[in-house]
């Protein structure tokens, strides 16, 4: 080594509870389609309205939005990395000694990692049978692991951590960020929600002063989409079609 060569200190991998907050690798993140009620009905009415998706491998409407999520296996691998002795247990048991499910078919659990215990809740969204029970467990584990910080960036629908200071000498980039428009997936979501809510695209754009949906500001997407979904739910209550902040796909 010459005197001109820099010595790089090895990056220490986080351990224990710090590792719970570490981002998951791209290959550990899966995609789950979340069709709107209108899209689901269209495919049910005519099978040819669906496509074989190259993203998730399923058969669904061509305009379906996909959600990123961490599956049961990837989460279990992370828990074992953090603490090989991790454990979970139901909060309550029934008279037969089996885990107690509530009136919604859901279950509260305690997840213990590195000596710390936190609560979580899982449900199977109305499904039945043995696979439904496994889904309840997987959903509860993800919900409880989120309390430790696991996959928070996937749970959050926006930018979780943002620096208040712009890059040096990059005022133009800051200006562009302020007027960032919706992504292709967000555009499709707004269009579908507007159609299902019986609202024109012009009315949606008028709420934020956007000339078109393609130029809809990304920082207003969550609020407007939530408002449209509320309008849809009020007219056609369907809890199974809603996506909430505390729902991580199985």
C-alpha positions as CSV (number, residue, x, y, z in Angstrom):
1,X,0.0,0.0,0.0
2,X,1.4,3.4,-0.9
3,X,0.9,6.6,1.0
4,X,-1.5,7.8,-1.6
5,X,-3.9,4.9,-1.1
6,X,-6.8,5.6,1.3
7,X,-7.6,3.2,4.0
8,X,-11.3,2.5,4.2
9,X,-12.8,1.3,7.5
10,X,-15.1,-1.7,7.1
11,X,-18.7,-0.9,7.4
12,X,-20.1,-2.6,10.5
13,X,-23.4,-4.4,9.9
14,X,-26.1,-3.5,12.3
15,X,-27.0,-6.1,14.9
16,X,-29.9,-6.9,17.2
17,X,-32.7,-4.4,17.3
18,X,-30.8,-2.0,15.1
19,X,-30.9,-4.7,12.3
20,X,-34.7,-4.7,12.6
21,X,-34.7,-1.2,11.1
22,X,-32.3,-2.0,8.3
23,X,-33.9,-1.8,4.8
24,X,-34.7,-5.1,3.1
25,X,-32.9,-6.0,-0.1
26,X,-34.8,-5.7,-3.4
27,X,-34.8,-9.5,-3.8
28,X,-36.6,-9.8,-0.4
29,X,-39.4,-7.5,-1.4
30,X,-42.4,-9.0,-3.2
31,X,-45.3,-7.5,-5.3
32,X,-49.0,-7.9,-4.5
33,X,-51.7,-6.7,-6.9
34,X,-54.4,-4.5,-5.3
35,X,-57.3,-4.1,-7.8
36,X,-60.1,-1.7,-7.3
37,X,-63.6,-3.0,-6.9
38,X,-64.4,-1.9,-10.5
39,X,-61.4,-3.7,-11.9
40,X,-62.2,-6.9,-10.0
41,X,-65.8,-6.8,-11.3
42,X,-64.6,-6.2,-14.9
43,X,-62.4,-9.3,-14.9
44,X,-65.2,-11.4,-13.3
45,X,-67.6,-10.3,-15.9
46,X,-65.2,-11.1,-18.8
47,X,-62.1,-13.2,-18.2
48,X,-60.5,-11.5,-21.3
49,X,-60.4,-8.2,-19.4
50,X,-57.5,-9.6,-17.4
51,X,-53.9,-10.2,-18.3
52,X,-51.1,-12.6,-17.1
53,X,-49.1,-10.1,-15.1
54,X,-45.3,-10.1,-15.7
55,X,-44.8,-8.4,-12.3
56,X,-46.6,-10.8,-9.9
57,X,-47.5,-13.7,-12.2
58,X,-51.2,-13.4,-11.4
59,X,-54.2,-12.9,-13.7
60,X,-55.8,-9.5,-13.1
61,X,-56.9,-6.2,-14.8
62,X,-54.1,-4.5,-16.8
63,X,-54.3,-1.3,-14.7
64,X,-54.0,-2.9,-11.3
65,X,-51.6,-1.1,-8.9
66,X,-49.0,-3.3,-7.1
67,X,-47.9,-2.9,-3.5
68,X,-44.4,-3.7,-2.2
69,X,-44.4,-6.0,0.8
70,X,-42.1,-8.3,2.8
71,X,-43.3,-11.9,3.0
72,X,-43.4,-14.3,5.9
73,X,-40.1,-16.1,4.9
74,X,-38.1,-12.8,4.5
75,X,-39.4,-11.5,7.8
76,X,-38.6,-14.7,9.6
77,X,-35.1,-14.7,8.2
78,X,-34.7,-11.1,9.5
79,X,-35.9,-12.1,12.9
80,X,-33.5,-15.0,13.1
81,X,-30.6,-12.7,12.1
82,X,-31.6,-10.3,14.9
83,X,-32.2,-12.9,17.5
84,X,-32.1,-16.7,17.0
85,X,-34.2,-17.1,20.2
86,X,-37.0,-14.7,19.1
87,X,-40.5,-15.9,19.9
88,X,-44.1,-15.0,19.6
89,X,-47.2,-16.0,21.6
90,X,-50.9,-15.2,21.4
91,X,-52.1,-12.6,23.9
92,X,-55.1,-14.9,24.9
93,X,-56.2,-18.5,24.6
94,X,-59.7,-20.0,24.4
95,X,-61.2,-22.7,26.7
96,X,-59.5,-25.4,24.6
97,X,-56.1,-23.9,25.0
98,X,-55.9,-22.7,21.4
99,X,-55.0,-19.1,20.4
100,X,-58.1,-16.9,20.8
101,X,-59.5,-15.2,17.7
102,X,-61.6,-12.1,18.2
103,X,-65.0,-11.4,16.6
104,X,-63.3,-10.2,13.5
105,X,-61.3,-13.4,13.1
106,X,-58.1,-11.6,14.1
107,X,-55.6,-12.4,16.7
108,X,-53.4,-10.3,19.1
109,X,-49.9,-11.5,19.7
110,X,-46.7,-10.7,21.6
111,X,-43.5,-10.7,19.6
112,X,-40.3,-10.8,21.6
113,X,-37.0,-9.9,20.0
114,X,-33.7,-9.3,21.9
115,X,-35.6,-9.4,25.2
116,X,-38.1,-6.7,24.1
117,X,-41.8,-7.5,23.7
118,X,-44.3,-5.6,21.6
119,X,-47.9,-6.3,20.5
120,X,-49.1,-7.0,17.0
121,X,-52.5,-7.8,15.4
122,X,-53.3,-10.0,12.4
123,X,-56.4,-11.0,10.4
124,X,-57.2,-13.1,7.3
125,X,-59.7,-10.6,5.8
126,X,-62.6,-12.9,6.1
127,X,-60.9,-16.1,4.7
128,X,-61.4,-19.5,6.3
129,X,-59.6,-22.7,6.8
130,X,-56.0,-23.6,7.7
131,X,-54.5,-21.2,5.2
132,X,-56.5,-18.4,6.8
133,X,-54.9,-19.2,10.3
134,X,-51.4,-19.1,8.8
135,X,-52.3,-15.8,7.2
136,X,-53.4,-14.5,10.5
137,X,-50.1,-15.5,12.1
138,X,-48.0,-14.0,9.3
139,X,-50.0,-10.8,9.3
140,X,-49.7,-10.4,13.1
141,X,-45.9,-11.0,12.9
142,X,-45.4,-8.3,10.3
143,X,-47.6,-6.0,12.3
144,X,-45.7,-6.6,15.5
145,X,-42.3,-6.4,13.6
146,X,-43.3,-3.0,12.3
147,X,-43.3,-1.8,15.9
148,X,-39.6,-2.7,16.0
149,X,-39.1,-0.8,12.8
150,X,-39.1,-3.6,10.2
151,X,-40.0,-2.5,6.7
152,X,-41.2,0.9,7.8
153,X,-40.4,2.3,4.4
154,X,-42.9,-0.1,2.8
155,X,-45.6,0.6,5.4
156,X,-45.4,4.3,4.8
157,X,-47.1,5.6,1.6
158,X,-44.9,8.7,1.2
159,X,-41.3,9.7,2.0
160,X,-40.6,8.6,5.6
161,X,-37.4,10.5,6.1
162,X,-36.6,13.7,4.3
163,X,-33.8,16.1,4.7
164,X,-34.8,19.8,5.2
165,X,-31.6,21.0,3.5
166,X,-31.3,20.9,-0.3
167,X,-28.2,19.6,-1.9
168,X,-25.4,22.2,-2.2
169,X,-25.7,24.3,-5.4
170,X,-28.8,22.4,-6.6
171,X,-31.6,24.9,-6.3
172,X,-33.0,23.7,-9.6
173,X,-33.4,20.2,-8.3
174,X,-35.2,21.5,-5.2
175,X,-37.6,23.5,-7.4
176,X,-38.3,20.4,-9.4
177,X,-38.9,18.4,-6.3
178,X,-41.6,20.9,-5.1
179,X,-43.6,20.3,-8.3
180,X,-43.0,16.6,-8.7
181,X,-45.9,15.0,-10.4
182,X,-47.5,11.6,-9.7
183,X,-46.0,8.4,-10.9
184,X,-47.6,6.2,-13.5
185,X,-49.1,4.0,-10.8
186,X,-50.5,6.9,-8.9
187,X,-51.9,8.4,-12.1
188,X,-53.7,5.1,-12.7
189,X,-54.9,4.9,-9.2
190,X,-56.4,8.5,-9.3
191,X,-58.1,7.8,-12.6
192,X,-59.7,4.6,-11.3
193,X,-60.8,6.1,-8.0
194,X,-62.3,9.1,-9.8
195,X,-64.3,6.8,-12.2
196,X,-65.5,4.6,-9.3
197,X,-66.5,7.6,-7.2
198,X,-68.4,9.2,-10.1
199,X,-66.1,12.2,-10.3
200,X,-64.6,13.6,-13.4
201,X,-60.8,14.0,-13.9
202,X,-61.4,17.7,-14.2
203,X,-63.0,17.9,-10.8
204,X,-60.1,16.0,-9.2
205,X,-57.6,18.3,-10.8
206,X,-59.5,21.4,-9.8
207,X,-59.0,20.5,-6.1
208,X,-55.3,21.2,-6.4
209,X,-55.2,23.5,-9.5
210,X,-53.5,20.9,-11.7
211,X,-54.0,21.2,-15.5
212,X,-54.4,17.4,-15.9
213,X,-54.0,14.1,-14.0
214,X,-50.6,13.6,-15.6
215,X,-49.5,16.9,-14.0
216,X,-51.1,16.2,-10.6
217,X,-48.7,17.1,-7.7
218,X,-47.4,14.0,-6.0
219,X,-47.5,15.6,-2.6
220,X,-51.3,15.9,-2.8
221,X,-51.9,12.4,-4.0
222,X,-52.4,10.7,-0.6
223,X,-55.0,13.2,0.6
224,X,-57.0,13.3,-2.6
225,X,-56.9,9.5,-3.1
226,X,-58.1,9.1,0.5
227,X,-61.0,11.5,-0.1
228,X,-62.1,9.6,-3.2
229,X,-61.8,6.3,-1.5
230,X,-64.0,7.6,1.4
231,X,-66.6,8.7,-1.1
232,X,-66.6,5.2,-2.7
233,X,-66.8,3.5,0.7
234,X,-69.7,5.6,1.8
235,X,-71.7,4.6,-1.3
236,X,-70.6,1.0,-1.4
237,X,-69.2,-0.2,2.0
238,X,-66.6,-2.9,1.3
239,X,-64.0,-3.2,4.0
240,X,-62.2,-5.9,2.2
241,X,-61.4,-3.6,-0.7
242,X,-59.8,-0.9,1.5
243,X,-56.0,-0.5,2.0
244,X,-55.1,0.9,5.4
245,X,-51.8,2.0,6.9
246,X,-51.8,-1.1,9.1
247,X,-52.4,-3.6,6.4
248,X,-49.4,-5.5,5.1
249,X,-50.3,-8.1,2.5
250,X,-49.7,-11.8,3.3
